[in-house]
Amino acid sequence: MRLEPVGGYMSSCHGDIPLGTKTDRAMKEFIDSEADRLGVSKSEFHRRLLELYRESRRENVDCPHCSETVVLDLRE
């Protein structure tokens, strides 16, 4: 699975159900800057992160360098 940037600045999210969380200032700044860099909304950035995690748990994400399956484990 490879996620590609969406054309246009501040694209809308593909979902329609709101989801909220709390975080620290450094993480908020990271999210803001990454969403800006990709030209997507913060909601779309979050959606893409969750989609990447879900696909990795399904063993559908390959390493771009060695082509091995990447499975993210958030227990650590």
mmCIF file of the N, C-alpha and C atoms, coordinates in Angstrom:
data_MODEL
# 
_entry.id   MODEL 
# 
loop_
_atom_site.group_PDB 
_atom_site.id 
_atom_site.type_symbol 
_atom_site.label_atom_id 
_atom_site.label_alt_id 
_atom_site.label_comp_id 
_atom_site.label_asym_id 
_atom_site.label_entity_id 
_atom_site.label_seq_id 
_atom_site.pdbx_PDB_ins_code 
_atom_site.Cartn_x 
_atom_site.Cartn_y 
_atom_site.Cartn_z 
_atom_site.occupancy 
_atom_site.B_iso_or_equiv 
_atom_site.pdbx_formal_charge 
_atom_site.auth_seq_id 
_atom_site.auth_comp_id 
_atom_site.auth_asym_id 
_atom_site.auth_atom_id 
_atom_site.pdbx_PDB_model_num 
ATOM 1   N N  . MET A 1 1  ? 0.844   -1.170 0.000  1.00 0.00 ? 1  MET A N  1 
ATOM 2   C CA . MET A 1 1  ? 0.000   0.000  0.000  1.00 0.00 ? 1  MET A CA 1 
ATOM 3   C C  . MET A 1 1  ? 0.888   1.230  0.000  1.00 0.00 ? 1  MET A C  1 
ATOM 4   N N  . ARG A 1 2  ? 0.598   2.175  -0.851 1.00 0.00 ? 2  ARG A N  1 
ATOM 5   C CA . ARG A 1 2  ? 1.342   3.432  -0.899 1.00 0.00 ? 2  ARG A CA 1 
ATOM 6   C C  . ARG A 1 2  ? 0.336   4.557  -0.929 1.00 0.00 ? 2  ARG A C  1 
ATOM 7   N N  . LEU A 1 3  ? 0.466   5.506  0.004  1.00 0.00 ? 3  LEU A N  1 
ATOM 8   C CA . LEU A 1 3  ? -0.429  6.651  0.053  1.00 0.00 ? 3  LEU A CA 1 
ATOM 9   C C  . LEU A 1 3  ? 0.169   7.785  -0.761 1.00 0.00 ? 3  LEU A C  1 
ATOM 10  N N  . GLU A 1 4  ? -0.598  8.344  -1.651 1.00 0.00 ? 4  GLU A N  1 
ATOM 11  C CA . GLU A 1 4  ? -0.151  9.443  -2.498 1.00 0.00 ? 4  GLU A CA 1 
ATOM 12  C C  . GLU A 1 4  ? -0.794  10.746 -2.046 1.00 0.00 ? 4  GLU A C  1 
ATOM 13  N N  . PRO A 1 5  ? -0.054  11.864 -2.181 1.00 0.00 ? 5  PRO A N  1 
ATOM 14  C CA . PRO A 1 5  ? -0.644  13.156 -1.829 1.00 0.00 ? 5  PRO A CA 1 
ATOM 15  C C  . PRO A 1 5  ? -1.860  13.443 -2.698 1.00 0.00 ? 5  PRO A C  1 
ATOM 16  N N  . VAL A 1 6  ? -2.826  14.117 -2.112 1.00 0.00 ? 6  VAL A N  1 
ATOM 17  C CA . VAL A 1 6  ? -4.021  14.527 -2.830 1.00 0.00 ? 6  VAL A CA 1 
ATOM 18  C C  . VAL A 1 6  ? -3.746  15.901 -3.423 1.00 0.00 ? 6  VAL A C  1 
ATOM 19  N N  . GLY A 1 7  ? -4.083  16.102 -4.680 1.00 0.00 ? 7  GLY A N  1 
ATOM 20  C CA . GLY A 1 7  ? -3.850  17.388 -5.335 1.00 0.00 ? 7  GLY A CA 1 
ATOM 21  C C  . GLY A 1 7  ? -4.624  18.505 -4.674 1.00 0.00 ? 7  GLY A C  1 
ATOM 22  N N  . GLY A 1 8  ? -4.046  19.701 -4.688 1.00 0.00 ? 8  GLY A N  1 
ATOM 23  C CA . GLY A 1 8  ? -4.708  20.860 -4.112 1.00 0.00 ? 8  GLY A CA 1 
ATOM 24  C C  . GLY A 1 8  ? -4.431  21.001 -2.640 1.00 0.00 ? 8  GLY A C  1 
ATOM 25  N N  . TYR A 1 9  ? -4.366  22.216 -2.198 1.00 0.00 ? 9  TYR A N  1 
ATOM 26  C CA . TYR A 1 9  ? -4.071  22.501 -0.801 1.00 0.00 ? 9  TYR A CA 1 
ATOM 27  C C  . TYR A 1 9  ? -5.314  22.308 0.049  1.00 0.00 ? 9  TYR A C  1 
ATOM 28  N N  . MET A 1 10 ? -5.124  21.681 1.206  1.00 0.00 ? 10 MET A N  1 
ATOM 29  C CA . MET A 1 10 ? -6.191  21.478 2.190  1.00 0.00 ? 10 MET A CA 1 
ATOM 30  C C  . MET A 1 10 ? -7.379  20.714 1.611  1.00 0.00 ? 10 MET A C  1 
ATOM 31  N N  . SER A 1 11 ? -7.101  19.533 1.085  1.00 0.00 ? 11 SER A N  1 
ATOM 32  C CA . SER A 1 11 ? -8.185  18.698 0.578  1.00 0.00 ? 11 SER A CA 1 
ATOM 33  C C  . SER A 1 11 ? -9.094  18.281 1.723  1.00 0.00 ? 11 SER A C  1 
ATOM 34  N N  . SER A 1 12 ? -10.307 17.924 1.389  1.00 0.00 ? 12 SER A N  1 
ATOM 35  C CA . SER A 1 12 ? -11.241 17.500 2.430  1.00 0.00 ? 12 SER A CA 1 
ATOM 36  C C  . SER A 1 12 ? -10.996 16.037 2.773  1.00 0.00 ? 12 SER A C  1 
ATOM 37  N N  . CYS A 1 13 ? -11.413 15.655 3.944  1.00 0.00 ? 13 CYS A N  1 
ATOM 38  C CA . CYS A 1 13 ? -11.276 14.277 4.394  1.00 0.00 ? 13 CYS A CA 1 
ATOM 39  C C  . CYS A 1 13 ? -12.333 13.420 3.709  1.00 0.00 ? 13 CYS A C  1 
ATOM 40  N N  . HIS A 1 14 ? -12.036 12.143 3.536  1.00 0.00 ? 14 HIS A N  1 
ATOM 41  C CA . HIS A 1 14 ? -12.968 11.228 2.884  1.00 0.00 ? 14 HIS A CA 1 
ATOM 42  C C  . HIS A 1 14 ? -14.016 10.671 3.839  1.00 0.00 ? 14 HIS A C  1 
ATOM 43  N N  . GLY A 1 15 ? -13.878 10.936 5.119  1.00 0.00 ? 15 GLY A N  1 
ATOM 44  C CA . GLY A 1 15 ? -14.829 10.410 6.093  1.00 0.00 ? 15 GLY A CA 1 
ATOM 45  C C  . GLY A 1 15 ? -15.896 11.420 6.449  1.00 0.00 ? 15 GLY A C  1 
ATOM 46  N N  . ASP A 1 16 ? -16.861 10.985 7.262  1.00 0.00 ? 16 ASP A N  1 
ATOM 47  C CA . ASP A 1 16 ? -17.923 11.903 7.667  1.00 0.00 ? 16 ASP A CA 1 
ATOM 48  C C  . ASP A 1 16 ? -18.266 11.793 9.149  1.00 0.00 ? 16 ASP A C  1 
ATOM 49  N N  . ILE A 1 17 ? -17.508 11.001 9.915  1.00 0.00 ? 17 ILE A N  1 
ATOM 50  C CA . ILE A 1 17 ? -17.763 10.841 11.343 1.00 0.00 ? 17 ILE A CA 1 
ATOM 51  C C  . ILE A 1 17 ? -16.644 11.525 12.116 1.00 0.00 ? 17 ILE A C  1 
ATOM 52  N N  . PRO A 1 18 ? -16.969 12.525 12.955 1.00 0.00 ? 18 PRO A N  1 
ATOM 53  C CA . PRO A 1 18 ? -15.923 13.233 13.694 1.00 0.00 ? 18 PRO A CA 1 
ATOM 54  C C  . PRO A 1 18 ? -15.274 12.350 14.758 1.00 0.00 ? 18 PRO A C  1 
ATOM 55  N N  . LEU A 1 19 ? -13.977 12.590 14.982 1.00 0.00 ? 19 LEU A N  1 
ATOM 56  C CA . LEU A 1 19 ? -13.207 11.853 15.969 1.00 0.00 ? 19 LEU A CA 1 
ATOM 57  C C  . LEU A 1 19 ? -12.239 12.841 16.607 1.00 0.00 ? 19 LEU A C  1 
ATOM 58  N N  . GLY A 1 20 ? -12.172 12.870 17.928 1.00 0.00 ? 20 GLY A N  1 
ATOM 59  C CA . GLY A 1 20 ? -11.304 13.827 18.601 1.00 0.00 ? 20 GLY A CA 1 
ATOM 60  C C  . GLY A 1 20 ? -10.355 13.163 19.571 1.00 0.00 ? 20 GLY A C  1 
ATOM 61  N N  . THR A 1 21 ? -9.278  13.872 19.885 1.00 0.00 ? 21 THR A N  1 
ATOM 62  C CA . THR A 1 21 ? -8.307  13.383 20.842 1.00 0.00 ? 21 THR A CA 1 
ATOM 63  C C  . THR A 1 21 ? -7.545  14.560 21.436 1.00 0.00 ? 21 THR A C  1 
ATOM 64  N N  . LYS A 1 22 ? -6.814  14.319 22.511 1.00 0.00 ? 22 LYS A N  1 
ATOM 65  C CA . LYS A 1 22 ? -5.956  15.339 23.104 1.00 0.00 ? 22 LYS A CA 1 
ATOM 66  C C  . LYS A 1 22 ? -4.503  14.918 22.908 1.00 0.00 ? 22 LYS A C  1 
ATOM 67  N N  . THR A 1 23 ? -3.620  15.909 22.748 1.00 0.00 ? 23 THR A N  1 
ATOM 68  C CA . THR A 1 23 ? -2.204  15.637 22.569 1.00 0.00 ? 23 THR A CA 1 
ATOM 69  C C  . THR A 1 23 ? -1.397  16.800 23.119 1.00 0.00 ? 23 THR A C  1 
ATOM 70  N N  . ASP A 1 24 ? -0.080  16.685 23.090 1.00 0.00 ? 24 ASP A N  1 
ATOM 71  C CA . ASP A 1 24 ? 0.758   17.783 23.563 1.00 0.00 ? 24 ASP A CA 1 
ATOM 72  C C  . ASP A 1 24 ? 1.059   18.760 22.426 1.00 0.00 ? 24 ASP A C  1 
ATOM 73  N N  . ARG A 1 25 ? 1.643   19.899 22.767 1.00 0.00 ? 25 ARG A N  1 
ATOM 74  C CA . ARG A 1 25 ? 1.898   20.961 21.788 1.00 0.00 ? 25 ARG A CA 1 
ATOM 75  C C  . ARG A 1 25 ? 2.846   20.499 20.676 1.00 0.00 ? 25 ARG A C  1 
ATOM 76  N N  . ALA A 1 26 ? 3.899   19.765 21.039 1.00 0.00 ? 26 ALA A N  1 
ATOM 77  C CA . ALA A 1 26 ? 4.858   19.313 20.033 1.00 0.00 ? 26 ALA A CA 1 
ATOM 78  C C  . ALA A 1 26 ? 4.193   18.406 18.999 1.00 0.00 ? 26 ALA A C  1 
ATOM 79  N N  . MET A 1 27 ? 3.310   17.506 19.450 1.00 0.00 ? 27 MET A N  1 
ATOM 80  C CA . MET A 1 27 ? 2.630   16.621 18.509 1.00 0.00 ? 27 MET A CA 1 
ATOM 81  C C  . MET A 1 27 ? 1.657   17.405 17.639 1.00 0.00 ? 27 MET A C  1 
ATOM 82  N N  . LYS A 1 28 ? 0.975   18.381 18.205 1.00 0.00 ? 28 LYS A N  1 
ATOM 83  C CA . LYS A 1 28 ? 0.071   19.218 17.414 1.00 0.00 ? 28 LYS A CA 1 
ATOM 84  C C  . LYS A 1 28 ? 0.836   19.958 16.328 1.00 0.00 ? 28 LYS A C  1 
ATOM 85  N N  . GLU A 1 29 ? 1.989   20.499 16.684 1.00 0.00 ? 29 GLU A N  1 
ATOM 86  C CA . GLU A 1 29 ? 2.810   21.212 15.699 1.00 0.00 ? 29 GLU A CA 1 
ATOM 87  C C  . GLU A 1 29 ? 3.283   20.267 14.605 1.00 0.00 ? 29 GLU A C  1 
ATOM 88  N N  . PHE A 1 30 ? 3.639   19.037 14.970 1.00 0.00 ? 30 PHE A N  1 
ATOM 89  C CA . PHE A 1 30 ? 4.043   18.039 13.977 1.00 0.00 ? 30 PHE A CA 1 
ATOM 90  C C  . PHE A 1 30 ? 2.889   17.735 13.027 1.00 0.00 ? 30 PHE A C  1 
ATOM 91  N N  . ILE A 1 31 ? 1.715   17.494 13.572 1.00 0.00 ? 31 ILE A N  1 
ATOM 92  C CA . ILE A 1 31 ? 0.537   17.187 12.748 1.00 0.00 ? 31 ILE A CA 1 
ATOM 93  C C  . ILE A 1 31 ? 0.222   18.345 11.818 1.00 0.00 ? 31 ILE A C  1 
ATOM 94  N N  . ASP A 1 32 ? 0.239   19.562 12.353 1.00 0.00 ? 32 ASP A N  1 
ATOM 95  C CA . ASP A 1 32 ? -0.034  20.749 11.538 1.00 0.00 ? 32 ASP A CA 1 
ATOM 96  C C  . ASP A 1 32 ? 0.967   20.871 10.393 1.00 0.00 ? 32 ASP A C  1 
ATOM 97  N N  . SER A 1 33 ? 2.255   20.711 10.701 1.00 0.00 ? 33 SER A N  1 
ATOM 98  C CA . SER A 1 33 ? 3.275   20.897 9.668  1.00 0.00 ? 33 SER A CA 1 
ATOM 99  C C  . SER A 1 33 ? 3.222   19.788 8.622  1.00 0.00 ? 33 SER A C  1 
ATOM 100 N N  . GLU A 1 34 ? 2.970   18.548 9.042  1.00 0.00 ? 34 GLU A N  1 
ATOM 101 C CA . GLU A 1 34 ? 2.880   17.450 8.084  1.00 0.00 ? 34 GLU A CA 1 
ATOM 102 C C  . GLU A 1 34 ? 1.651   17.591 7.184  1.00 0.00 ? 34 GLU A C  1 
ATOM 103 N N  . ALA A 1 35 ? 0.526   17.986 7.761  1.00 0.00 ? 35 ALA A N  1 
ATOM 104 C CA . ALA A 1 35 ? -0.673  18.196 6.943  1.00 0.00 ? 35 ALA A CA 1 
ATOM 105 C C  . ALA A 1 35 ? -0.416  19.300 5.928  1.00 0.00 ? 35 ALA A C  1 
ATOM 106 N N  . ASP A 1 36 ? 0.223   20.387 6.361  1.00 0.00 ? 36 ASP A N  1 
ATOM 107 C CA . ASP A 1 36 ? 0.561   21.474 5.432  1.00 0.00 ? 36 ASP A CA 1 
ATOM 108 C C  . ASP A 1 36 ? 1.515   20.984 4.343  1.00 0.00 ? 36 ASP A C  1 
ATOM 109 N N  . ARG A 1 37 ? 2.531   20.232 4.735  1.00 0.00 ? 37 ARG A N  1 
ATOM 110 C CA . ARG A 1 37 ? 3.520   19.725 3.774  1.00 0.00 ? 37 ARG A CA 1 
ATOM 111 C C  . ARG A 1 37 ? 2.863   18.855 2.708  1.00 0.00 ? 37 ARG A C  1 
ATOM 112 N N  . LEU A 1 38 ? 1.899   18.034 3.126  1.00 0.00 ? 38 LEU A N  1 
ATOM 113 C CA . LEU A 1 38 ? 1.207   17.142 2.196  1.00 0.00 ? 38 LEU A CA 1 
ATOM 114 C C  . LEU A 1 38 ? 0.080   17.831 1.439  1.00 0.00 ? 38 LEU A C  1 
ATOM 115 N N  . GLY A 1 39 ? -0.308  19.015 1.913  1.00 0.00 ? 39 GLY A N  1 
ATOM 116 C CA . GLY A 1 39 ? -1.405  19.723 1.261  1.00 0.00 ? 39 GLY A CA 1 
ATOM 117 C C  . GLY A 1 39 ? -2.755  19.112 1.537  1.00 0.00 ? 39 GLY A C  1 
ATOM 118 N N  . VAL A 1 40 ? -2.919  18.548 2.753  1.00 0.00 ? 40 VAL A N  1 
ATOM 119 C CA . VAL A 1 40 ? -4.191  17.939 3.125  1.00 0.00 ? 40 VAL A CA 1 
ATOM 120 C C  . VAL A 1 40 ? -4.675  18.539 4.443  1.00 0.00 ? 40 VAL A C  1 
ATOM 121 N N  . SER A 1 41 ? -5.921  18.335 4.754  1.00 0.00 ? 41 SER A N  1 
ATOM 122 C CA . SER A 1 41 ? -6.462  18.788 6.034  1.00 0.00 ? 41 SER A CA 1 
ATOM 123 C C  . SER A 1 41 ? -5.908  17.914 7.157  1.00 0.00 ? 41 SER A C  1 
ATOM 124 N N  . LYS A 1 42 ? -5.990  18.405 8.379  1.00 0.00 ? 42 LYS A N  1 
ATOM 125 C CA . LYS A 1 42 ? -5.552  17.606 9.528  1.00 0.00 ? 42 LYS A CA 1 
ATOM 126 C C  . LYS A 1 42 ? -6.408  16.346 9.650  1.00 0.00 ? 42 LYS A C  1 
ATOM 127 N N  . SER A 1 43 ? -7.687  16.461 9.345  1.00 0.00 ? 43 SER A N  1 
ATOM 128 C CA . SER A 1 43 ? -8.564  15.279 9.384  1.00 0.00 ? 43 SER A CA 1 
ATOM 129 C C  . SER A 1 43 ? -8.107  14.224 8.384  1.00 0.00 ? 43 SER A C  1 
ATOM 130 N N  . GLU A 1 44 ? -7.747  14.664 7.190  1.00 0.00 ? 44 GLU A N  1 
ATOM 131 C CA . GLU A 1 44 ? -7.276  13.722 6.171  1.00 0.00 ? 44 GLU A CA 1 
ATOM 132 C C  . GLU A 1 44 ? -5.943  13.111 6.581  1.00 0.00 ? 44 GLU A C  1 
ATOM 133 N N  . PHE A 1 45 ? -5.062  13.894 7.205  1.00 0.00 ? 45 PHE A N  1 
ATOM 134 C CA . PHE A 1 45 ? -3.793  13.373 7.690  1.00 0.00 ? 45 PHE A CA 1 
ATOM 135 C C  . PHE A 1 45 ? -4.035  12.273 8.723  1.00 0.00 ? 45 PHE A C  1 
ATOM 136 N N  . HIS A 1 46 ? -4.933  12.521 9.678  1.00 0.00 ? 46 HIS A N  1 
ATOM 137 C CA . HIS A 1 46 ? -5.272  11.504 10.680 1.00 0.00 ? 46 HIS A CA 1 
ATOM 138 C C  . HIS A 1 46 ? -5.856  10.260 10.017 1.00 0.00 ? 46 HIS A C  1 
ATOM 139 N N  . ARG A 1 47 ? -6.756  10.453 9.065  1.00 0.00 ? 47 ARG A N  1 
ATOM 140 C CA . ARG A 1 47 ? -7.381  9.324  8.379  1.00 0.00 ? 47 ARG A CA 1 
ATOM 141 C C  . ARG A 1 47 ? -6.323  8.472  7.682  1.00 0.00 ? 47 ARG A C  1 
ATOM 142 N N  . ARG A 1 48 ? -5.355  9.130  7.026  1.00 0.00 ? 48 ARG A N  1 
ATOM 143 C CA . ARG A 1 48 ? -4.292  8.393  6.334  1.00 0.00 ? 48 ARG A CA 1 
ATOM 144 C C  . ARG A 1 48 ? -3.420  7.616  7.315  1.00 0.00 ? 48 ARG A C  1 
ATOM 145 N N  . LEU A 1 49 ? -3.107  8.221  8.458  1.00 0.00 ? 49 LEU A N  1 
ATOM 146 C CA . LEU A 1 49 ? -2.329  7.497  9.465  1.00 0.00 ? 49 LEU A CA 1 
ATOM 147 C C  . LEU A 1 49 ? -3.055  6.248  9.939  1.00 0.00 ? 49 LEU A C  1 
ATOM 148 N N  . LEU A 1 50 ? -4.338  6.394  10.229 1.00 0.00 ? 50 LEU A N  1 
ATOM 149 C CA . LEU A 1 50 ? -5.121  5.246  10.683 1.00 0.00 ? 50 LEU A CA 1 
ATOM 150 C C  . LEU A 1 50 ? -5.250  4.191  9.591  1.00 0.00 ? 50 LEU A C  1 
ATOM 151 N N  . GLU A 1 51 ? -5.398  4.632  8.341  1.00 0.00 ? 51 GLU A N  1 
ATOM 152 C CA . GLU A 1 51 ? -5.484  3.686  7.232  1.00 0.00 ? 51 GLU A CA 1 
ATOM 153 C C  . GLU A 1 51 ? -4.162  2.918  7.081  1.00 0.00 ? 51 GLU A C  1 
ATOM 154 N N  . LEU A 1 52 ? -3.037  3.606  7.194  1.00 0.00 ? 52 LEU A N  1 
ATOM 155 C CA . LEU A 1 52 ? -1.741  2.952  7.112  1.00 0.00 ? 52 LEU A CA 1 
ATOM 156 C C  . LEU A 1 52 ? -1.582  1.919  8.228  1.00 0.00 ? 52 LEU A C  1 
ATOM 157 N N  . TYR A 1 53 ? -1.967  2.288  9.446  1.00 0.00 ? 53 TYR A N  1 
ATOM 158 C CA . TYR A 1 53 ? -1.880  1.347  10.566 1.00 0.00 ? 53 TYR A CA 1 
ATOM 159 C C  . TYR A 1 53 ? -2.770  0.130  10.335 1.00 0.00 ? 53 TYR A C  1 
ATOM 160 N N  . ARG A 1 54 ? -4.005  0.375  9.916  1.00 0.00 ? 54 ARG A N  1 
ATOM 161 C CA . ARG A 1 54 ? -4.935  -0.733 9.662  1.00 0.00 ? 54 ARG A CA 1 
ATOM 162 C C  . ARG A 1 54 ? -4.391  -1.669 8.583  1.00 0.00 ? 54 ARG A C  1 
ATOM 163 N N  . GLU A 1 55 ? -3.873  -1.100 7.501  1.00 0.00 ? 55 GLU A N  1 
ATOM 164 C CA . GLU A 1 55 ? -3.338  -1.924 6.420  1.00 0.00 ? 55 GLU A CA 1 
ATOM 165 C C  . GLU A 1 55 ? -2.088  -2.688 6.860  1.00 0.00 ? 55 GLU A C  1 
ATOM 166 N N  . SER A 1 56 ? -1.281  -2.085 7.735  1.00 0.00 ? 56 SER A N  1 
ATOM 167 C CA . SER A 1 56 ? -0.100  -2.807 8.228  1.00 0.00 ? 56 SER A CA 1 
ATOM 168 C C  . SER A 1 56 ? -0.526  -3.986 9.100  1.00 0.00 ? 56 SER A C  1 
ATOM 169 N N  . ARG A 1 57 ? -1.565  -3.813 9.899  1.00 0.00 ? 57 ARG A N  1 
ATOM 170 C CA . ARG A 1 57 ? -2.058  -4.910 10.739 1.00 0.00 ? 57 ARG A CA 1 
ATOM 171 C C  . ARG A 1 57 ? -2.596  -6.047 9.870  1.00 0.00 ? 57 ARG A C  1 
ATOM 172 N N  . ARG A 1 58 ? -3.084  -5.711 8.688  1.00 0.00 ? 58 ARG A N  1 
ATOM 173 C CA . ARG A 1 58 ? -3.574  -6.718 7.738  1.00 0.00 ? 58 ARG A CA 1 
ATOM 174 C C  . ARG A 1 58 ? -2.444  -7.291 6.880  1.00 0.00 ? 58 ARG A C  1 
ATOM 175 N N  . GLU A 1 59 ? -1.213  -6.855 7.163  1.00 0.00 ? 59 GLU A N  1 
ATOM 176 C CA . GLU A 1 59 ? -0.019  -7.277 6.431  1.00 0.00 ? 59 GLU A CA 1 
ATOM 177 C C  . GLU A 1 59 ? -0.085  -6.902 4.960  1.00 0.00 ? 59 GLU A C  1 
ATOM 178 N N  . ASN A 1 60 ? -0.598  -5.691 4.694  1.00 0.00 ? 60 ASN A N  1 
ATOM 179 C CA . ASN A 1 60 ? -0.717  -5.180 3.327  1.00 0.00 ? 60 ASN A CA 1 
ATOM 180 C C  . ASN A 1 60 ? 0.219   -4.009 3.054  1.00 0.00 ? 60 ASN A C  1 
ATOM 181 N N  . VAL A 1 61 ? 1.261   -3.828 3.869  1.00 0.00 ? 61 VAL A N  1 
ATOM 182 C CA . VAL A 1 61 ? 2.207   -2.726 3.674  1.00 0.00 ? 61 VAL A CA 1 
ATOM 183 C C  . VAL A 1 61 ? 3.593   -3.332 3.463  1.00 0.00 ? 61 VAL A C  1 
ATOM 184 N N  . ASP A 1 62 ? 4.216   -2.961 2.361  1.00 0.00 ? 62 ASP A N  1 
ATOM 185 C CA . ASP A 1 62 ? 5.550   -3.468 2.044  1.00 0.00 ? 62 ASP A CA 1 
ATOM 186 C C  . ASP A 1 62 ? 6.594   -2.377 2.242  1.00 0.00 ? 62 ASP A C  1 
ATOM 187 N N  . CYS A 1 63 ? 7.763   -2.763 2.722  1.00 0.00 ? 63 CYS A N  1 
ATOM 188 C CA . CYS A 1 63 ? 8.889   -1.855 2.871  1.00 0.00 ? 63 CYS A CA 1 
ATOM 189 C C  . CYS A 1 63 ? 9.334   -1.410 1.479  1.00 0.00 ? 63 CYS A C  1 
ATOM 190 N N  . PRO A 1 64 ? 9.515   -0.105 1.257  1.00 0.00 ? 64 PRO A N  1 
ATOM 191 C CA . PRO A 1 64 ? 9.933   0.360  -0.066 1.00 0.00 ? 64 PRO A CA 1 
ATOM 192 C C  . PRO A 1 64 ? 11.373  -0.021 -0.411 1.00 0.00 ? 64 PRO A C  1 
ATOM 193 N N  . HIS A 1 65 ? 12.163  -0.433 0.579  1.00 0.00 ? 65 HIS A N  1 
ATOM 194 C CA . HIS A 1 65 ? 13.565  -0.753 0.340  1.00 0.00 ? 65 HIS A CA 1 
ATOM 195 C C  . HIS A 1 65 ? 13.808  -2.240 0.093  1.00 0.00 ? 65 HIS A C  1 
ATOM 196 N N  . CYS A 1 66 ? 13.153  -3.094 0.881  1.00 0.00 ? 66 CYS A N  1 
ATOM 197 C CA . CYS A 1 66 ? 13.425  -4.535 0.769  1.00 0.00 ? 66 CYS A CA 1 
ATOM 198 C C  . CYS A 1 66 ? 12.208  -5.354 0.355  1.00 0.00 ? 66 CYS A C  1 
ATOM 199 N N  . SER A 1 67 ? 11.049  -4.717 0.262  1.00 0.00 ? 67 SER A N  1 
ATOM 200 C CA . SER A 1 67 ? 9.792   -5.374 -0.132 1.00 0.00 ? 67 SER A CA 1 
ATOM 201 C C  . SER A 1 67 ? 9.247   -6.359 0.889  1.00 0.00 ? 67 SER A C  1 
ATOM 202 N N  . GLU A 1 68 ? 9.838   -6.401 2.087  1.00 0.00 ? 68 GLU A N  1 
ATOM 203 C CA . GLU A 1 68 ? 9.298   -7.235 3.162  1.00 0.00 ? 68 GLU A CA 1 
ATOM 204 C C  . GLU A 1 68 ? 8.026   -6.598 3.710  1.00 0.00 ? 68 GLU A C  1 
ATOM 205 N N  . THR A 1 69 ? 7.144   -7.406 4.261  1.00 0.00 ? 69 THR A N  1 
ATOM 206 C CA . THR A 1 69 ? 5.923   -6.903 4.873  1.00 0.00 ? 69 THR A CA 1 
ATOM 207 C C  . THR A 1 69 ? 6.238   -6.146 6.148  1.00 0.00 ? 69 THR A C  1 
ATOM 208 N N  . VAL A 1 70 ? 5.602   -5.004 6.317  1.00 0.00 ? 70 VAL A N  1 
ATOM 209 C CA . VAL A 1 70 ? 5.775   -4.182 7.522  1.00 0.00 ? 70 VAL A CA 1 
ATOM 210 C C  . VAL A 1 70 ? 4.490   -4.258 8.336  1.00 0.00 ? 70 VAL A C  1 
ATOM 211 N N  . VAL A 1 71 ? 4.608   -4.688 9.589  1.00 0.00 ? 71 VAL A N  1 
ATOM 212 C CA . VAL A 1 71 ? 3.466   -4.738 10.494 1.00 0.00 ? 71 VAL A CA 1 
ATOM 213 C C  . VAL A 1 71 ? 3.790   -3.844 11.679 1.00 0.00 ? 71 VAL A C  1 
ATOM 214 N N  . LEU A 1 72 ? 3.044   -2.753 11.810 1.00 0.00 ? 72 LEU A N  1 
ATOM 215 C CA . LEU A 1 72 ? 3.262   -1.822 12.915 1.00 0.00 ? 72 LEU A CA 1 
ATOM 216 C C  . LEU A 1 72 ? 2.633   -2.382 14.181 1.00 0.00 ? 72 LEU A C  1 
ATOM 217 N N  . ASP A 1 73 ? 3.351   -2.294 15.286 1.00 0.00 ? 73 ASP A N  1 
ATOM 218 C CA . ASP A 1 73 ? 2.863   -2.775 16.569 1.00 0.00 ? 73 ASP A CA 1 
ATOM 219 C C  . ASP A 1 73 ? 2.944   -1.625 17.560 1.00 0.00 ? 73 ASP A C  1 
ATOM 220 N N  . LEU A 1 74 ? 1.826   -1.117 18.007 1.00 0.00 ? 74 LEU A N  1 
ATOM 221 C CA . LEU A 1 74 ? 1.795   0.051  18.892 1.00 0.00 ? 74 LEU A CA 1 
ATOM 222 C C  . LEU A 1 74 ? 1.808   -0.313 20.373 1.00 0.00 ? 74 LEU A C  1 
ATOM 223 N N  . ARG A 1 75 ? 2.058   -1.559 20.713 1.00 0.00 ? 75 ARG A N  1 
ATOM 224 C CA . ARG A 1 75 ? 2.074   -1.959 22.116 1.00 0.00 ? 75 ARG A CA 1 
ATOM 225 C C  . ARG A 1 75 ? 3.282   -1.416 22.851 1.00 0.00 ? 75 ARG A C  1 
ATOM 226 N N  . GLU A 1 76 ? 4.318   -1.021 22.159 1.00 0.00 ? 76 GLU A N  1 
ATOM 227 C CA . GLU A 1 76 ? 5.541   -0.530 22.803 1.00 0.00 ? 76 GLU A CA 1 
ATOM 228 C C  . GLU A 1 76 ? 5.467   0.950  23.066 1.00 0.00 ? 76 GLU A C  1 
# 
